[in-house]
């Protein structure tokens, strides 16, 4: 979503770094360009004005102008102000400290992704050892109830049995009683939406709020709608006093204005962001980390968290033992590929690594990393267990069979084996360094030759 914004910021800062020394005129020129970049990204005009004024006030200070690295100082100020703009320093976590079952009410316009977000949130809470109950309270949209039930079945999370024609407030009250009797500690209310804001919608949401007193009232807003998302947030907040916002479709090609404006305009924090269609693609929003991503600095903390969540410690220990015993084989390499896939697409992982964004742009036109990984996995899966453990068995006829079985060419198989042999040599060197060397390689996604 922020790729275009990142590219333009990089262009502005490149000019700053090219200056022998910075003057107030240099900084003013850079800030004019920053202003244009933000306006083109569909950021609220008043927000842009205040942001540029705050950066200017800090950047023209003598400490910056006399610094040995004034350009870096300005970039640091922009990063800090971007973080502040998006709510850095405020507590963005969900408030679930109440007597169970704790109601969480999701609201928003039709098409923003409320029902899918309900499922994603339920899955996220279950990973935190909570026991959520999904409650379909949208009786108007055709198949809304069935959609949530389907999501619940996919995730193995119970959905309260709602029938069309029931009163939404009565549904929520009955669901709370059911949750109390059956040990659920969280209620996730999927409320009705409209194509536009109207009195009937707000009246119904107001009655649900009055009856259940939700601990969290979260607006689900589509990041692709830009400033419209900010206007919607203002309207819902005026009626319901929102506790936070969930921005969906942040992985799309929107310009980023909603993410940069919502907190400043409404005063409500962005608590969660949807970064894909998969049910595990919901993340806690960290303003400081997002500011770093926007400026092309990567996000190492999020990368570490993804790795810790995806890679089981026991499995990692077993893999290390196998590496010691069997050495680095195509089989252990395939297992590592599968662990990395659990962290998300390789493209999304690379974006979290500082400097990797630029490298990806230079690779444009080459095969996408995820497609390459699938091809590698298909080739390895087409081998017999013996061939995976000893790749030297793969003579010409075997390579032809593997190529046909994986839908690739003999050249693809040869290329993989060549790269693997190089990686195997590197692995042997690491093993000679002892346990520290091997663990260090494991911590970096060991043995990735690509």
C-alpha positions, 0 to 999 in steps of 0.5 A, a space after each residue: 500500500 505504501 510503496 508509492 509513498 516510500 518511493 517518493 519520500 526516498 526521492 526527497 531524502 536523496 536530494 537532501 543527502 546530496 547537499 554538502 550542508 543544509 540551510 533553512 532554504 534546503 529544508 524548506 524546499 524538501 518540506 514543500 516536496 514532502 507536503 506534495 507527497 502527502 497530499 498526493 497520498 490523499 492525506 487530509 489537508 489540515 493534517 498535512 499542514 500541521 505535520 509539515 509545520 511540526 517538522 519545520 519547527 524541529 528541522 530548522 533548529 541549530 542542533 540540526 543545521 550544525 549536525 555532522 549528518 543533518 540530512 539524517 537528522 531531518 529523516 529522523 524527525 520525519 520518522 518521529 513525526 509520522 509515528 506521532 501522527 499515527 498515534 505513537 505512544 498511545 495504547 493501541 491494544 484491545 481492552 478486554 479487562 472486564 468480567 467475561 463474556 467481554 463484548 466487542 462490537 464491530 461496525 462499519 459500512 457494507 463492503 468494508 470487510 466486517 464479517 471477514 474481520 470478525 473471523 480474523 479477530 476471533 482467530 487472533 484471540 484464540 491464539 491468545 488463549 481466549 474462547 470467542 463466540 461469533 455473533 451474526 447480528 446483521 439480519 439485512 444483508 443477504 447471506 450475511 449470517 451464512 457467511 459468518 457461519 462458514 467462516 466459523 466452520 473454517 476456523 473451528 470457532 462457534 457461531 451463535 445460531 441466529 435466524 433471519 428476522 430476529 431483532 439484532 438487539 435480542 440476538 446480542 442479548 441472547 448470545 451473551 446469555 448463551 456465552 455465560 452458560 457455555 464458558 465463552 469469554 469474548 463476544 464478537 458482534 458482527 453488526 449490520 452495515 449500509 451503503 451509506 450512513 443513515 438514522 436507522 443504522 445508527 439507531 440500531 447500533 446505538 441500541 446494541 451499545 446501550 444493551 450490551 455496553 461493549 468494551 470495544 467499539 471498533 469501526 472497520 474501514 476500507 483503507 482503499 477509500 482514502 479520505 472517505 474512510 476518515 469521513 466515515 470514522 468521524 460520523 460513526 464516532 459522533 454517534 457511537 464514541 468509537 474506541 478504535 479503528 480496524 483498517 482493512 485492505 492495507 495490502 492493496 494499492 491505495 495511497 495511504 491517506 486513511 492510515 495517515 489521517 484517521 488518528 489525527 482527524 478523529 483522535 481514535 487509534 488504529 488498533 488493527 490492520 488487515 493485510 490480506 485475504 487469509 484469516 491470519 492476515 490481521 495484525 496489531 497496528 504499531 505506528 512507529 513501525 509503520 512510520 519506518 516501513 513508509 520511509 523504507 527502513 523495514 520493520 525488524 521487530 515485526 519480522 521477529 514476531 512473525 518468525 516466533 509465531 510461525 516457527 515452533 521451537 520444538 520443530 526447530 530443535 528437531 530440525 537442528 538435530 536432523 541437520 547435525 545427524 544427516 547434514 543439510 539435505 534437500 529434505 531439510 531444506 524443503 522443511 525450512 521452506 515450509 516454515 518460512 511460508 507460514 510467516 506469509 508471502 516471501 514478498 511481504 517478509 522481504 518488505 520488513 527487512 531494511 533495504 530489501 524494498 529497493 532490491 525488490 524493485 531492481 529485481 522487477 521482471 524477474 520471477 516472483 519469489 513466491 512462485 520460485 519457492 513453489 517451483 522449488 518445493 514442487 521439484 523436491 516433492 517429485 523426488 523419492 525420499 532417497 533422492 532427497 536425502 542423497 541428491 548425488 543419485 539424481 542422474 540424467 534419467 532421474 532428473 528428467 523424471 523429476 522435471 516431468 513430475 513437477 511440471 518444470 524443465 531439466 534446466 530448472 532441476 539442474 539449476 536447483 541442484 547447483 544452488 543447493 550444492 553451493 548452499 550445502 558447502 556453506 552449511 558444512 563450513 557453518 557446522 565446523 564452527 560448532 553449535 553457535 554457527 549452526 544456531 546462527 544460521 537457523 536463526 537467519 532462516 538457515 540455508 536459504 540459497 536463493 
